[in-house]
Amino acid sequence: MDEGDQHTAVPAGLFSPEVDLALRDAGWRPGRRAFAVEFWIDHFEEQECPPTDAAVDFLVEFGGLDVLISGMGITRAREPFDLDPVLCSGNVDRFIDWGQEIGRSLFPIGVLGPYRQCLGIDEFSEIYLIETQIASFGRMPDAMEALVLGRMPVRLDADPS
């Protein structure tokens, strides 16, 4: 997929000032275009985990950012997150299994915190914490607000086993 293809940039002013600043400190700006999107897509397609349009749009805009935050959050600690999907490479089966369980197509987008818990996105731009349980940070742009400001994701009642 060519990075010049249809991409819906996040409009300026969509995030709160604190979130906007944290993202800009990590290298983001409205309309940003990540360089490794094609690599990430090919990497996961080879593992039978194809991206949705929402995943591609997200990665074009935010892929490769390493958001270095910490401290107290709203309902949980603020933890750094790295939006490099390859960091989830050994967990593709979790994305496939949880996606089937909740009836969504999940694609890796990076990791959260010091334990490098996987983050994924579905076809509706909803961002999930994907481990032995699954929880939702909500849909973009609210999900990015939740990640940066330290809001607890909502655990989903699902069991892929």
Contacts in CASP RR format, 6 or more apart in sequence:
PFRMAT RR
TARGET T0000
AUTHOR 0000-0000-0000
METHOD contacts of the structure
MODEL  1
MDEGDQHTAVPAGLFSPEVDLALRDAGWRPGRRAFAVEFWIDHFEEQECP
PTDAAVDFLVEFGGLDVLISGMGITRAREPFDLDPVLCSGNVDRFIDWGQ
EIGRSLFPIGVLGPYRQCLGIDEFSEIYLIETQIASFGRMPDAMEALVLG
RMPVRLDADPS
1 37 0 8 1.000
1 38 0 8 1.000
1 41 0 8 1.000
1 56 0 8 1.000
2 38 0 8 1.000
3 33 0 8 1.000
3 34 0 8 1.000
3 35 0 8 1.000
3 37 0 8 1.000
3 38 0 8 1.000
3 60 0 8 1.000
4 33 0 8 1.000
7 31 0 8 1.000
7 33 0 8 1.000
7 56 0 8 1.000
7 57 0 8 1.000
7 60 0 8 1.000
7 61 0 8 1.000
8 57 0 8 1.000
9 30 0 8 1.000
9 31 0 8 1.000
9 32 0 8 1.000
9 61 0 8 1.000
10 30 0 8 1.000
10 31 0 8 1.000
10 61 0 8 1.000
10 140 0 8 1.000
10 141 0 8 1.000
11 30 0 8 1.000
12 30 0 8 1.000
13 20 0 8 1.000
13 30 0 8 1.000
14 141 0 8 1.000
15 23 0 8 1.000
15 141 0 8 1.000
15 144 0 8 1.000
15 145 0 8 1.000
16 145 0 8 1.000
16 149 0 8 1.000
18 148 0 8 1.000
18 149 0 8 1.000
19 144 0 8 1.000
19 145 0 8 1.000
19 148 0 8 1.000
19 149 0 8 1.000
22 67 0 8 1.000
22 69 0 8 1.000
22 148 0 8 1.000
23 62 0 8 1.000
23 65 0 8 1.000
23 67 0 8 1.000
23 144 0 8 1.000
23 148 0 8 1.000
25 67 0 8 1.000
25 68 0 8 1.000
26 65 0 8 1.000
26 66 0 8 1.000
26 67 0 8 1.000
26 68 0 8 1.000
27 65 0 8 1.000
28 61 0 8 1.000
28 62 0 8 1.000
28 65 0 8 1.000
31 61 0 8 1.000
32 60 0 8 1.000
32 61 0 8 1.000
32 62 0 8 1.000
33 60 0 8 1.000
33 61 0 8 1.000
34 59 0 8 1.000
34 60 0 8 1.000
34 61 0 8 1.000
34 62 0 8 1.000
34 63 0 8 1.000
34 64 0 8 1.000
36 63 0 8 1.000
36 64 0 8 1.000
37 56 0 8 1.000
37 59 0 8 1.000
37 60 0 8 1.000
37 63 0 8 1.000
40 51 0 8 1.000
40 59 0 8 1.000
40 63 0 8 1.000
40 85 0 8 1.000
40 86 0 8 1.000
41 50 0 8 1.000
41 51 0 8 1.000
41 56 0 8 1.000
41 59 0 8 1.000
43 85 0 8 1.000
43 86 0 8 1.000
43 89 0 8 1.000
44 50 0 8 1.000
44 51 0 8 1.000
44 85 0 8 1.000
44 92 0 8 1.000
44 107 0 8 1.000
44 108 0 8 1.000
45 51 0 8 1.000
47 89 0 8 1.000
47 92 0 8 1.000
48 92 0 8 1.000
48 96 0 8 1.000
49 92 0 8 1.000
49 95 0 8 1.000
49 96 0 8 1.000
49 107 0 8 1.000
49 108 0 8 1.000
50 105 0 8 1.000
50 107 0 8 1.000
51 59 0 8 1.000
51 107 0 8 1.000
52 105 0 8 1.000
52 107 0 8 1.000
52 121 0 8 1.000
52 122 0 8 1.000
52 123 0 8 1.000
53 123 0 8 1.000
54 121 0 8 1.000
54 122 0 8 1.000
54 123 0 8 1.000
54 124 0 8 1.000
54 125 0 8 1.000
55 107 0 8 1.000
55 109 0 8 1.000
55 121 0 8 1.000
55 123 0 8 1.000
57 125 0 8 1.000
58 109 0 8 1.000
58 121 0 8 1.000
58 125 0 8 1.000
58 140 0 8 1.000
59 83 0 8 1.000
59 85 0 8 1.000
59 109 0 8 1.000
62 83 0 8 1.000
62 109 0 8 1.000
62 144 0 8 1.000
63 83 0 8 1.000
63 84 0 8 1.000
63 85 0 8 1.000
63 109 0 8 1.000
64 82 0 8 1.000
64 83 0 8 1.000
64 84 0 8 1.000
65 82 0 8 1.000
65 83 0 8 1.000
66 80 0 8 1.000
66 81 0 8 1.000
66 82 0 8 1.000
66 83 0 8 1.000
66 84 0 8 1.000
67 80 0 8 1.000
67 81 0 8 1.000
67 82 0 8 1.000
67 83 0 8 1.000
67 147 0 8 1.000
67 148 0 8 1.000
68 80 0 8 1.000
69 78 0 8 1.000
69 79 0 8 1.000
69 80 0 8 1.000
69 81 0 8 1.000
69 148 0 8 1.000
70 77 0 8 1.000
70 78 0 8 1.000
70 79 0 8 1.000
70 80 0 8 1.000
71 77 0 8 1.000
71 78 0 8 1.000
72 78 0 8 1.000
73 149 0 8 1.000
73 150 0 8 1.000
73 151 0 8 1.000
74 149 0 8 1.000
74 150 0 8 1.000
74 151 0 8 1.000
75 150 0 8 1.000
75 151 0 8 1.000
75 152 0 8 1.000
76 150 0 8 1.000
76 151 0 8 1.000
76 152 0 8 1.000
77 150 0 8 1.000
78 148 0 8 1.000
78 149 0 8 1.000
78 150 0 8 1.000
79 112 0 8 1.000
79 113 0 8 1.000
79 114 0 8 1.000
79 150 0 8 1.000
80 112 0 8 1.000
80 113 0 8 1.000
80 114 0 8 1.000
81 110 0 8 1.000
81 111 0 8 1.000
81 112 0 8 1.000
81 113 0 8 1.000
81 119 0 8 1.000
81 147 0 8 1.000
82 110 0 8 1.000
82 111 0 8 1.000
82 116 0 8 1.000
83 109 0 8 1.000
83 110 0 8 1.000
83 119 0 8 1.000
84 110 0 8 1.000
84 111 0 8 1.000
85 107 0 8 1.000
85 108 0 8 1.000
85 109 0 8 1.000
85 110 0 8 1.000
87 108 0 8 1.000
87 110 0 8 1.000
87 111 0 8 1.000
87 116 0 8 1.000
87 118 0 8 1.000
88 95 0 8 1.000
88 108 0 8 1.000
88 109 0 8 1.000
88 110 0 8 1.000
88 111 0 8 1.000
88 118 0 8 1.000
88 119 0 8 1.000
88 120 0 8 1.000
88 130 0 8 1.000
89 108 0 8 1.000
91 108 0 8 1.000
91 118 0 8 1.000
91 130 0 8 1.000
92 108 0 8 1.000
94 118 0 8 1.000
94 130 0 8 1.000
94 131 0 8 1.000
94 160 0 8 1.000
95 106 0 8 1.000
95 107 0 8 1.000
95 108 0 8 1.000
95 118 0 8 1.000
95 120 0 8 1.000
95 130 0 8 1.000
96 106 0 8 1.000
97 160 0 8 1.000
98 106 0 8 1.000
98 128 0 8 1.000
98 130 0 8 1.000
98 134 0 8 1.000
98 158 0 8 1.000
98 160 0 8 1.000
99 105 0 8 1.000
99 106 0 8 1.000
99 122 0 8 1.000
99 160 0 8 1.000
100 160 0 8 1.000
101 134 0 8 1.000
101 158 0 8 1.000
101 159 0 8 1.000
101 160 0 8 1.000
102 134 0 8 1.000
102 156 0 8 1.000
102 158 0 8 1.000
104 122 0 8 1.000
104 123 0 8 1.000
104 124 0 8 1.000
104 126 0 8 1.000
105 122 0 8 1.000
105 123 0 8 1.000
106 120 0 8 1.000
106 121 0 8 1.000
106 122 0 8 1.000
106 128 0 8 1.000
106 130 0 8 1.000
107 120 0 8 1.000
107 121 0 8 1.000
107 122 0 8 1.000
108 118 0 8 1.000
108 119 0 8 1.000
108 120 0 8 1.000
109 119 0 8 1.000
109 120 0 8 1.000
109 121 0 8 1.000
109 127 0 8 1.000
110 118 0 8 1.000
110 119 0 8 1.000
110 120 0 8 1.000
111 117 0 8 1.000
111 118 0 8 1.000
111 119 0 8 1.000
112 118 0 8 1.000
112 119 0 8 1.000
112 129 0 8 1.000
112 147 0 8 1.000
117 129 0 8 1.000
117 130 0 8 1.000
117 131 0 8 1.000
118 129 0 8 1.000
118 130 0 8 1.000
118 131 0 8 1.000
119 127 0 8 1.000
119 128 0 8 1.000
119 129 0 8 1.000
119 130 0 8 1.000
120 127 0 8 1.000
120 128 0 8 1.000
120 130 0 8 1.000
121 127 0 8 1.000
121 128 0 8 1.000
121 140 0 8 1.000
122 128 0 8 1.000
124 139 0 8 1.000
125 139 0 8 1.000
125 140 0 8 1.000
125 143 0 8 1.000
126 136 0 8 1.000
126 137 0 8 1.000
126 138 0 8 1.000
126 139 0 8 1.000
126 140 0 8 1.000
126 143 0 8 1.000
127 136 0 8 1.000
127 137 0 8 1.000
127 138 0 8 1.000
127 139 0 8 1.000
127 140 0 8 1.000
127 143 0 8 1.000
127 144 0 8 1.000
127 147 0 8 1.000
128 134 0 8 1.000
128 135 0 8 1.000
128 136 0 8 1.000
128 137 0 8 1.000
128 153 0 8 1.000
129 135 0 8 1.000
129 136 0 8 1.000
129 137 0 8 1.000
129 153 0 8 1.000
133 155 0 8 1.000
133 156 0 8 1.000
134 155 0 8 1.000
134 156 0 8 1.000
134 158 0 8 1.000
135 153 0 8 1.000
135 154 0 8 1.000
135 155 0 8 1.000
135 156 0 8 1.000
136 143 0 8 1.000
136 153 0 8 1.000
136 154 0 8 1.000
136 156 0 8 1.000
137 143 0 8 1.000
137 146 0 8 1.000
137 147 0 8 1.000
137 151 0 8 1.000
137 153 0 8 1.000
138 146 0 8 1.000
138 153 0 8 1.000
138 154 0 8 1.000
145 151 0 8 1.000
146 153 0 8 1.000
END
